[in-house]
Amino acid sequence: MDDYSLDEFRRRWQEELAQAQAPKKRRRPEAAERRARRPEVGSGRGEQASGDPALAQRLLEGAGRPPAARATRAEGQDVASRSRSPLAREGAGGGEQLVDQLIRDLVSKTWKVIAEDEVLWYRLCQQEGHLPDSSISDYSCWKLIFQECRAKEHMLRTNWKNRKGAVSELEHVPDTVLCDVHSHDGVVIAGYTSGDVRVWDTRTWDYVAPFLESEDEEDEPGMQPNVSFVRINSSLAVAAYEDGFLNIWDLRTGKYPVHRFEHDARIQALALSQDDATVATASAFDVVMLSPNEEGYWQIAAEFEVPKLVQYLEIVPETRRYPVAVAAAGDLMYLLKAEDSARTLLYAHGPPVTCLDVSANQVAFGVQGLGWVYEGSKILVYSLEAGRRLLKLGNVLRDFTCVNLSDSPPNLMVSGNMDGRVRIHDLRSGNIALSLSAHQLRVSAVQMDDWKIVSGGEEGLVSVWDYRMNQKLWEVYSGHPVQHISFSSHSLITANVPYQTVMRNADLDSFTTHRRHRGLIRAYEFAVDQLAFQSPLPVCRSSCDAMATHYYDLALAFPYNHV
């Protein structure tokens, strides 16, 4: 009921009450006049008048006055009597009070119906990202579910701010050095100098880490070439080796590769789609896209030739049937479409590209500056559909080293720079919304959500910021550069990967020296009740009952780890 309807309803109700009370008001003066003309024999008033000569004289004088004077005095007495009578006061304001009470009852009933609407509470849960895969029939009281999700979200945010939860260092392969780390939805993959590839499912209590075997049975353990890159999504794991070989595993079927591909030269860049089975590799001047056909057999979906060596390679998400990739080679940026093997030049003949990230409809990449006197380093944002530049961001002295567009909130983007600062860019205005002095050396990894930033630096420091308050919450240190950061609402994965992959002789060095050289992977869990007892991935299921040790006070467990 809107404001106009309420005012109209109140006005009509007051008119009806006034009409109903009008005959009563007209009858009251007539009755008073009849009582005045009635002989007052035996009445209290008559007895008082007969006993008081002065009062009788005043009554006679009043009877001899003109009718107008008597009417005026009678009206004054009637007004005074109404002002003194509670019933009269109630009759004067009772109509408006009844209207207000009726409206309050009607509104209260309307709000009660709205407050118990299951469809409304279900839509609120969906809008805030709670239980996105659920249907309205899954629960009987969505209002209670919404309250529980809100309480859980508040608890997670408090745990993040106070660094409360569980943390584990993922088990390392002995006598090897960590080469590359990647993660997706809590599943971590790591490659080592021994050629070993391991997978952890940090969503479970049992951090079992099976080895993904190579197809070549002649390779002895530890005799395979170094792992160059690893990537993982919800169903696939991919590893590229120094000798140009590529292994693809299906995590749902087993630990042996479902496809093996060979390049003539070393693989310089590797990309894996996060929502389908598409792999892209760059070796020498060739870019190859691999994907399975309708029968499930892997094949080359498209192959491209570029004039320069590719340093950065990403697959565009949500491209439906035909995959699309973006490749950066020096000062050239290409959009590669597998549908017709089309190669579109997005950017050319400018400063070299320093970092790259893509979303479903945009690509963002940093370019070197031409010197502070001429022009500083910038981040360029292009439209993938139109193939034109949308924004030019930054213009700072040092080069941008990392940019995260795909995981950032709408209309925002976060970047890291050689100067150790983390910047939030407003994609609507093109301005820098916030700049944080986060690290001593260059920023090597960064990610943000709707209230916090997690960044990693070359000095080995992982920092967590509440950027709405411009406040650092906590930090953790390790002796190697932070190469990988990935977090969700309840978990955080960090990886410190050494620059030098040459392993010193373990027989001559102590355990501490070995630990300093090998790298480190940590898994943080801020909602321990969400951990399952068995992984949904068959390759990560444990055959034993042992569970990994957790520490429930991160502030005490890792105040500063200088190892």
C-alpha positions as CSV (number, residue, x, y, z in Angstrom):
1,M,0.0,0.0,0.0
2,D,1.7,3.3,-1.1
3,D,1.5,6.7,0.7
4,Y,-1.3,8.0,-1.5
5,S,-3.5,5.0,-0.8
6,L,-2.9,5.4,2.9
7,D,-3.8,9.1,3.0
8,E,-7.0,8.5,0.9
9,F,-8.0,5.6,3.2
10,R,-7.4,7.8,6.4
11,R,-9.4,10.7,4.9
12,R,-12.5,8.6,4.0
13,W,-12.4,6.8,7.4
14,Q,-12.4,10.1,9.3
15,E,-15.3,11.4,7.2
16,E,-17.4,8.4,8.0
17,L,-16.6,8.7,11.7
18,A,-17.5,12.4,11.7
19,Q,-20.9,11.7,10.0
20,A,-21.6,9.0,12.6
21,Q,-20.8,11.3,15.5
22,A,-22.7,14.4,14.2
23,P,-26.3,13.3,15.3
24,K,-25.0,12.6,18.8
25,K,-23.5,16.1,19.0
26,R,-26.8,17.7,17.9
27,R,-28.7,15.7,20.5
28,R,-26.5,16.8,23.4
29,P,-27.6,20.6,23.4
30,E,-31.3,19.7,23.1
31,A,-31.1,17.5,26.1
32,A,-29.3,20.2,28.1
33,E,-32.0,22.7,27.2
34,R,-34.8,20.3,28.2
35,R,-33.0,19.7,31.5
36,A,-32.7,23.5,32.1
37,R,-36.5,24.0,31.5
38,R,-37.4,21.1,33.8
39,P,-38.4,22.0,37.3
40,E,-35.5,21.3,39.7
41,V,-37.6,20.1,42.6
42,G,-35.8,17.5,44.6
43,S,-32.7,17.9,42.5
44,G,-29.3,18.7,44.0
45,R,-29.1,21.9,41.8
46,G,-32.6,23.0,42.8
47,E,-31.9,22.4,46.5
48,Q,-28.6,24.4,46.2
49,A,-30.4,27.3,44.4
50,S,-33.3,27.5,47.0
51,G,-30.8,27.4,49.8
52,D,-28.5,30.1,48.4
53,P,-30.3,33.4,47.7
54,A,-27.2,34.8,45.8
55,L,-27.1,31.9,43.5
56,A,-30.9,32.2,42.8
57,Q,-30.5,35.9,42.0
58,R,-27.8,35.0,39.5
59,L,-30.0,32.4,37.8
60,L,-32.9,34.9,37.5
61,E,-30.6,37.4,36.0
62,G,-29.4,34.9,33.5
63,A,-32.9,34.0,32.5
64,G,-33.6,37.6,31.8
65,R,-30.7,38.0,29.4
66,P,-31.1,38.0,25.6
67,P,-31.1,34.6,23.9
68,A,-27.8,35.3,22.3
69,A,-26.1,35.8,25.6
70,R,-27.7,32.7,27.1
71,A,-26.5,30.7,24.0
72,T,-23.0,32.0,24.3
73,R,-22.8,31.1,28.0
74,A,-24.3,27.7,27.3
75,E,-21.8,27.0,24.5
76,G,-19.0,28.1,26.8
77,Q,-20.2,25.7,29.5
78,D,-20.6,22.9,26.9
79,V,-17.0,23.4,25.7
80,A,-15.7,23.4,29.3
81,S,-17.6,20.3,30.1
82,R,-16.2,18.5,27.0
83,S,-12.7,19.6,27.9
84,R,-13.2,18.1,31.4
85,S,-14.9,14.9,30.2
86,P,-12.6,11.9,29.3
87,L,-15.3,10.4,27.0
88,A,-15.5,13.7,25.1
89,R,-11.7,13.7,24.7
90,E,-11.8,10.2,23.4
91,G,-14.6,11.1,20.9
92,A,-12.5,14.0,19.6
93,G,-9.3,12.0,18.8
94,G,-10.6,8.5,18.7
95,G,-11.2,8.5,14.9
96,E,-7.7,9.2,14.0
97,Q,-6.4,6.7,16.6
98,L,-8.6,4.0,15.1
99,V,-7.4,4.7,11.6
100,D,-3.7,4.6,12.7
101,Q,-4.2,1.3,14.5
102,L,-6.0,-0.2,11.5
103,I,-3.2,0.8,9.2
104,R,-0.6,-0.6,11.6
105,D,-2.5,-3.9,11.6
106,L,-2.7,-4.0,7.9
107,V,1.0,-3.1,7.4
108,S,2.1,-5.6,10.0
109,K,0.2,-8.4,8.3
110,T,1.8,-7.4,4.9
111,W,5.3,-7.4,6.4
112,K,4.6,-10.8,8.1
113,V,3.6,-12.3,4.7
114,I,6.7,-10.9,3.1
115,A,9.0,-12.0,5.9
116,E,7.8,-15.6,5.5
117,D,8.1,-15.7,1.7
118,E,10.4,-18.6,0.9
119,V,11.0,-17.4,-2.7
120,L,12.2,-14.1,-1.4
121,W,14.7,-15.6,1.0
122,Y,15.9,-18.1,-1.7
123,R,16.6,-15.2,-4.1
124,L,18.4,-13.3,-1.3
125,C,20.6,-16.3,-0.8
126,Q,21.4,-16.6,-4.5
127,Q,22.1,-12.9,-4.9
128,E,24.7,-12.9,-2.0
129,G,26.3,-16.1,-3.4
130,H,25.1,-18.5,-0.7
131,L,24.5,-22.1,-2.0
132,P,24.5,-21.1,-5.7
133,D,24.0,-24.7,-6.9
134,S,20.9,-25.3,-4.7
135,S,17.2,-25.2,-5.8
136,I,14.3,-23.8,-3.8
137,S,13.1,-27.3,-3.0
138,D,16.3,-28.3,-1.3
139,Y,15.4,-26.6,2.0
140,S,12.1,-26.0,3.8
141,C,13.1,-22.7,5.6
142,W,15.3,-20.4,3.4
143,K,15.0,-17.6,6.0
144,L,16.9,-19.8,8.5
145,I,19.4,-20.8,5.8
146,F,20.0,-17.2,5.0
147,Q,20.6,-16.4,8.7
148,E,23.0,-19.3,9.1
149,C,25.0,-18.3,5.9
150,R,25.3,-14.7,7.2
151,A,26.6,-15.9,10.6
152,K,29.0,-18.3,8.9
153,E,30.3,-15.5,6.6
154,H,30.8,-13.2,9.7
155,M,32.7,-16.0,11.4
156,L,35.0,-16.6,8.4
157,R,35.7,-12.9,8.1
158,T,36.6,-12.7,11.7
159,N,38.9,-15.8,11.4
160,W,40.6,-14.2,8.4
161,K,41.2,-10.9,10.2
162,N,42.6,-12.7,13.3
163,R,44.5,-15.4,11.5
164,K,42.5,-18.2,13.2
165,G,42.1,-21.6,11.7
166,A,44.2,-24.5,10.5
167,V,47.5,-24.5,8.5
168,S,49.6,-27.2,7.0
169,E,52.9,-27.4,5.1
170,L,52.3,-29.8,2.2
171,E,54.8,-32.7,2.2
172,H,57.8,-32.2,0.0
173,V,59.5,-34.7,-2.3
174,P,62.9,-35.6,-0.7
175,D,66.1,-34.3,-2.3
176,T,64.3,-32.2,-4.9
177,V,63.5,-28.5,-5.5
178,L,60.1,-27.1,-6.1
179,C,59.7,-25.8,-9.7
180,D,56.1,-24.7,-10.2
181,V,52.8,-24.8,-8.3
182,H,49.2,-24.2,-9.3
183,S,45.8,-24.8,-7.6
184,H,42.1,-24.8,-8.4
185,D,39.3,-25.0,-5.8
186,G,41.6,-26.3,-3.1
187,V,43.3,-28.9,-5.2
188,V,47.1,-28.3,-5.5
189,I,49.5,-29.6,-8.1
190,A,53.3,-29.2,-7.8
191,G,56.3,-30.1,-10.1
192,Y,59.8,-30.8,-9.0
193,T,63.3,-30.9,-10.4
194,S,63.2,-34.7,-10.2
195,G,60.4,-34.8,-12.8
196,D,57.8,-35.8,-10.1
197,V,54.3,-34.3,-10.1
198,R,52.2,-34.5,-7.0
199,V,48.6,-33.6,-6.2
200,W,47.0,-32.6,-2.9
201,D,43.3,-32.2,-2.1
202,T,43.3,-29.6,0.7
203,R,39.5,-29.8,1.1
204,T,40.0,-33.0,3.1
205,W,41.5,-33.9,6.5
206,D,43.8,-36.4,4.9
207,Y,46.4,-34.6,2.9
208,V,47.4,-37.6,0.8
209,A,49.6,-36.6,-2.1
210,P,49.7,-39.2,-4.9
211,F,52.4,-39.1,-7.6
212,L,51.1,-38.6,-11.2
213,E,53.0,-41.3,-13.1
214,S,54.6,-40.8,-16.5
215,E,53.7,-42.9,-19.5
216,D,57.3,-43.8,-20.3
217,E,58.1,-46.9,-18.2
218,E,61.8,-46.6,-19.1
219,D,62.1,-43.4,-17.0
220,E,63.4,-44.3,-13.5
221,P,62.2,-42.3,-10.5
222,G,64.2,-39.1,-10.2
223,M,65.7,-39.5,-13.7
224,Q,63.0,-37.5,-15.6
225,P,63.7,-33.9,-16.8
226,N,62.7,-31.0,-14.7
227,V,59.1,-29.9,-14.6
228,S,58.7,-26.4,-16.2
229,F,55.0,-25.7,-15.7
230,V,52.0,-27.4,-14.0
231,R,48.3,-26.5,-14.3
232,I,45.1,-28.0,-12.9
233,N,41.4,-27.5,-13.1
234,S,38.4,-29.4,-11.7
235,S,39.1,-32.6,-13.8
236,L,42.5,-32.2,-15.6
237,A,46.1,-31.9,-14.5
238,V,48.9,-30.9,-17.0
239,A,52.7,-30.8,-16.7
240,A,55.2,-29.5,-19.1
241,Y,58.9,-30.7,-19.0
242,E,62.2,-29.2,-19.9
243,D,62.6,-31.6,-22.9
244,G,59.4,-30.3,-24.6
245,F,57.1,-33.1,-23.5
246,L,53.6,-32.5,-22.2
247,N,51.5,-34.9,-20.0
248,I,47.8,-34.6,-19.5
249,W,46.0,-36.5,-16.7
250,D,42.3,-37.0,-16.0
251,L,41.9,-36.8,-12.2
252,R,38.7,-38.8,-12.4
253,T,40.2,-41.9,-14.0
254,G,43.6,-42.5,-12.5
255,K,47.2,-41.5,-12.1
256,Y,48.4,-42.3,-15.6
257,P,48.3,-39.7,-18.4
258,V,45.4,-39.8,-20.9
259,H,47.5,-37.9,-23.5
260,R,51.2,-37.2,-24.2
261,F,52.3,-34.5,-26.6
262,E,55.8,-33.6,-27.7
263,H,57.3,-30.3,-29.0
264,D,60.6,-30.0,-30.8
265,A,61.8,-27.3,-28.3
266,R,61.4,-26.3,-24.7
267,I,57.8,-25.2,-23.8
268,Q,57.9,-21.5,-22.9
269,A,54.3,-21.1,-21.7
270,L,51.4,-23.3,-20.7
271,A,47.7,-22.5,-20.2
272,L,44.7,-24.7,-19.1
273,S,41.1,-23.6,-19.4
274,Q,39.4,-23.4,-16.0
275,D,36.0,-24.5,-17.3
276,D,36.6,-27.0,-20.0
277,A,39.2,-29.5,-21.4
278,T,41.4,-27.2,-23.4
279,V,45.2,-27.0,-23.2
280,A,47.4,-24.4,-24.9
281,T,51.2,-24.5,-25.2
282,A,53.9,-22.2,-26.7
283,S,57.2,-23.6,-28.0
284,A,59.6,-21.7,-30.1
285,F,57.4,-19.7,-32.6
286,D,54.4,-22.1,-32.4
287,V,51.2,-22.0,-30.3
288,V,49.2,-25.2,-30.2
289,M,45.7,-25.8,-28.8
290,L,44.7,-29.3,-27.7
291,S,41.3,-30.6,-26.8
292,P,39.4,-33.9,-26.9
293,N,37.0,-34.7,-29.8
294,E,33.5,-36.1,-29.3
295,E,34.8,-39.6,-28.8
296,G,37.2,-38.4,-26.1
297,Y,40.4,-38.7,-28.1
298,W,42.8,-35.7,-27.7
299,Q,43.8,-33.9,-30.9
300,I,45.2,-30.6,-32.1
301,A,42.3,-28.1,-32.2
302,A,44.3,-25.3,-33.7
303,E,47.9,-24.4,-34.4
304,F,49.4,-20.9,-34.9
305,E,52.7,-19.4,-35.8
306,V,53.9,-16.1,-34.3
307,P,57.0,-14.1,-35.3
308,K,58.4,-13.8,-31.7
309,L,58.8,-16.1,-28.7
310,V,55.7,-16.2,-26.5
311,Q,56.2,-15.2,-22.8
312,Y,52.6,-15.1,-21.6
313,L,49.7,-17.4,-22.6
314,E,46.1,-17.5,-21.3
315,I,42.9,-19.2,-22.4
316,V,39.7,-17.0,-22.4
317,P,37.0,-18.5,-20.2
318,E,33.4,-19.2,-21.2
319,T,34.1,-19.4,-25.0
320,R,31.6,-22.3,-25.4
321,R,32.5,-24.7,-28.2
322,Y,35.6,-23.2,-29.8
323,P,38.5,-22.2,-27.5
324,V,40.1,-18.8,-27.7
325,A,43.6,-17.9,-26.3
326,V,45.6,-14.7,-25.8
327,A,49.4,-14.8,-26.4
328,A,51.9,-12.1,-25.6
329,A,55.2,-12.2,-27.6
330,G,57.5,-9.2,-26.8
331,D,55.7,-6.1,-28.0
332,L,53.0,-8.1,-29.8
333,M,49.6,-9.3,-28.5
334,Y,47.5,-11.9,-30.4
335,L,44.0,-13.1,-30.1
336,L,44.0,-16.8,-31.3
337,K,40.7,-18.4,-32.2
338,A,40.5,-22.2,-32.8
339,E,37.3,-22.0,-34.7
340,D,38.9,-20.8,-37.9
341,S,42.6,-20.6,-36.8
342,A,42.3,-16.9,-37.0
343,R,45.1,-14.7,-35.6
344,T,44.1,-11.2,-34.7
345,L,46.7,-8.6,-33.7
346,L,45.5,-6.7,-30.6
347,Y,48.6,-4.7,-29.8
348,A,51.8,-4.1,-31.7
349,H,55.0,-2.0,-32.0
350,G,54.8,-0.6,-28.5
351,P,56.7,-1.3,-25.2
352,P,57.1,-5.0,-24.3
353,V,54.4,-6.7,-22.3
354,T,55.3,-7.4,-18.6
355,C,52.2,-9.3,-17.3
356,L,48.9,-10.6,-18.6
357,D,45.4,-11.7,-17.4
358,V,42.1,-12.3,-19.1
359,S,38.4,-12.5,-18.2
360,A,35.4,-13.6,-20.3
361,N,35.3,-10.4,-22.3
362,Q,38.4,-8.4,-21.5
363,V,42.2,-8.7,-21.5
364,A,44.5,-6.7,-19.3
365,F,48.3,-6.5,-19.7
366,G,51.1,-4.3,-18.4
367,V,53.6,-2.6,-20.7
368,Q,57.0,-1.2,-20.0
369,G,57.4,2.6,-19.7
370,L,59.6,4.7,-21.9
371,G,61.2,6.6,-19.0
372,W,59.7,9.0,-16.5
373,V,60.4,11.9,-18.8
374,Y,58.4,10.4,-21.7
375,E,55.8,8.1,-20.4
376,G,55.5,5.7,-17.4
377,S,54.5,2.0,-17.2
378,K,50.8,1.4,-17.9
379,I,48.2,-1.3,-17.9
380,L,46.1,-1.5,-21.1
381,V,42.6,-3.0,-21.0
382,Y,41.2,-4.3,-24.4
383,S,37.8,-5.6,-25.4
384,L,38.0,-9.1,-26.7
385,E,34.8,-8.8,-28.7
386,A,35.6,-5.4,-30.4
387,G,39.3,-5.9,-30.4
388,R,40.0,-2.3,-29.3
389,R,41.5,-0.6,-26.3
390,L,39.1,0.5,-23.6
391,L,41.4,1.9,-20.9
392,K,44.9,3.0,-20.2
393,L,45.7,2.7,-16.5
394,G,48.6,3.6,-14.2
395,N,51.4,5.6,-15.7
396,V,54.0,4.9,-12.9
397,L,57.7,4.8,-12.9
398,R,58.4,1.1,-12.4
399,D,57.0,-1.8,-14.4
400,F,53.9,-3.7,-13.5
401,T,54.8,-7.3,-12.6
402,C,51.4,-9.0,-12.1
403,V,47.7,-8.2,-12.7
404,N,44.6,-10.0,-11.7
405,L,41.4,-9.2,-13.6
406,S,39.6,-12.5,-13.6
407,D,39.3,-12.9,-9.8
408,S,38.6,-9.2,-9.0
409,P,35.1,-7.8,-8.1
410,P,33.1,-6.1,-10.9
411,N,34.6,-2.8,-12.1
412,L,37.8,-3.3,-10.1
413,M,41.2,-4.8,-10.9
414,V,44.3,-5.3,-8.7
415,S,48.0,-5.2,-9.8
416,G,51.5,-5.5,-8.4
417,N,54.6,-3.5,-9.4
418,M,58.3,-3.5,-9.3
419,D,58.2,-0.8,-6.6
420,G,56.6,-3.2,-4.1
421,R,53.2,-1.4,-4.2
422,V,49.8,-3.0,-4.7
423,R,47.3,-0.9,-6.6
424,I,43.5,-1.2,-7.0
425,H,42.2,0.2,-10.3
426,D,38.7,1.6,-10.9
427,L,37.7,0.4,-14.4
428,R,34.8,2.9,-14.5
429,S,36.9,6.0,-14.1
430,G,40.3,4.7,-15.0
431,N,41.8,6.0,-11.8
432,I,43.9,4.3,-9.1
433,A,41.5,3.8,-6.2
434,L,44.1,2.7,-3.7
435,S,47.8,2.2,-3.5
436,L,49.4,0.1,-0.7
437,S,53.1,-0.1,0.1
438,A,53.0,-3.9,0.6
439,H,56.5,-5.3,-0.1
440,Q,60.1,-4.4,0.0
441,L,60.9,-6.0,-3.4
442,R,58.7,-6.5,-6.5
443,V,55.1,-7.9,-6.1
444,S,55.1,-11.4,-7.6
445,A,51.4,-12.5,-7.0
446,V,48.2,-10.7,-6.0
447,Q,44.5,-11.4,-5.6
448,M,41.5,-9.5,-4.1
449,D,37.8,-10.0,-3.3
450,D,35.2,-7.6,-2.0
451,W,37.1,-6.6,1.2
452,K,40.7,-8.0,1.3
453,I,43.9,-8.3,-0.7
454,V,46.4,-11.1,-0.5
455,S,49.8,-10.4,-2.1
456,G,53.1,-12.1,-2.3
457,G,56.5,-10.5,-2.8
458,E,59.9,-11.5,-4.2
459,E,61.3,-11.2,-0.7
460,G,59.1,-14.1,0.4
461,L,56.4,-12.2,2.4
462,V,52.7,-13.0,2.1
463,S,50.6,-10.0,3.3
464,V,46.8,-9.8,4.0
465,W,45.2,-6.4,3.8
466,D,41.7,-5.1,4.6
467,Y,41.7,-2.5,1.8
468,R,38.5,-0.9,2.9
469,M,40.2,0.2,6.2
470,N,43.7,0.6,4.5
471,Q,45.0,-1.8,7.2
472,K,47.4,-4.7,7.1
473,L,45.9,-7.7,9.0
474,W,48.8,-10.1,9.1
475,E,51.8,-11.4,7.2
476,V,53.9,-14.6,6.9
477,Y,57.5,-14.9,5.8
478,S,59.5,-17.6,4.0
479,G,62.9,-17.5,2.4
480,H,61.8,-17.8,-1.3
481,P,59.8,-15.6,-3.7
482,V,56.0,-16.1,-3.5
483,Q,55.1,-17.5,-6.9
484,H,51.5,-18.6,-6.4
485,I,48.5,-17.3,-4.3
486,S,45.0,-18.5,-4.5
487,F,42.2,-18.0,-1.9
488,S,38.5,-18.6,-1.5
489,S,36.1,-17.4,1.3
490,H,37.5,-20.1,3.6
491,S,40.9,-21.2,2.4
492,L,44.3,-19.9,1.2
493,I,47.1,-21.6,-0.8
494,T,50.5,-20.0,-1.0
495,A,53.7,-21.3,-2.7
496,N,57.3,-20.1,-2.3
497,V,59.3,-21.3,-5.2
498,P,63.1,-20.8,-5.4
499,Y,64.7,-19.1,-8.3
500,Q,67.6,-21.6,-8.4
501,T,66.5,-25.1,-9.2
502,V,69.9,-26.7,-8.6
503,M,69.7,-29.0,-5.6
504,R,72.8,-29.3,-3.4
505,N,73.9,-32.7,-2.3
506,A,71.6,-33.8,0.5
507,D,74.3,-36.0,2.0
508,L,76.6,-33.0,2.7
509,D,74.0,-30.6,3.9
510,S,71.9,-30.6,7.0
511,F,68.1,-30.8,7.0
512,T,67.8,-27.1,7.6
513,T,70.0,-26.3,4.6
514,H,67.9,-28.6,2.5
515,R,64.8,-26.9,3.8
516,R,66.1,-23.5,2.8
517,H,66.6,-24.5,-0.8
518,R,63.6,-26.7,-1.6
519,G,60.6,-24.3,-1.5
520,L,57.4,-24.4,0.5
521,I,53.6,-24.9,0.0
522,R,51.2,-23.9,2.7
523,A,47.4,-24.5,3.0
524,Y,45.3,-22.4,5.3
525,E,41.8,-23.3,6.3
526,F,39.7,-20.8,8.1
527,A,36.5,-22.9,8.4
528,V,37.7,-26.3,9.7
529,D,34.2,-27.7,9.8
530,Q,34.1,-27.6,6.0
531,L,36.9,-30.2,5.7
532,A,35.7,-33.6,4.4
533,F,37.2,-36.9,5.4
534,Q,37.6,-38.1,1.8
535,S,38.4,-36.4,-1.4
536,P,35.9,-36.5,-4.2
537,L,38.7,-37.0,-6.7
538,P,39.6,-40.7,-7.0
539,V,43.2,-40.0,-7.6
540,C,43.5,-38.3,-4.2
541,R,41.7,-40.8,-2.1
542,S,43.7,-42.4,0.7
543,S,43.8,-46.0,1.6
544,C,44.9,-45.4,5.2
545,D,43.2,-43.8,8.2
546,A,45.9,-41.3,9.1
547,M,45.1,-37.6,9.1
548,A,47.5,-34.7,8.7
549,T,48.4,-32.5,11.7
550,H,46.8,-29.1,11.9
551,Y,47.5,-26.0,14.0
552,Y,44.4,-24.1,15.1
553,D,46.1,-20.8,16.1
554,L,48.0,-19.5,13.2
555,A,49.2,-16.5,15.1
556,L,51.1,-18.9,17.4
557,A,52.0,-21.5,14.9
558,F,53.7,-19.1,12.4
559,P,54.4,-15.7,13.9
560,Y,57.5,-15.4,11.6
561,N,59.1,-18.3,9.9
562,H,62.5,-17.4,8.8
563,V,63.4,-20.9,7.6
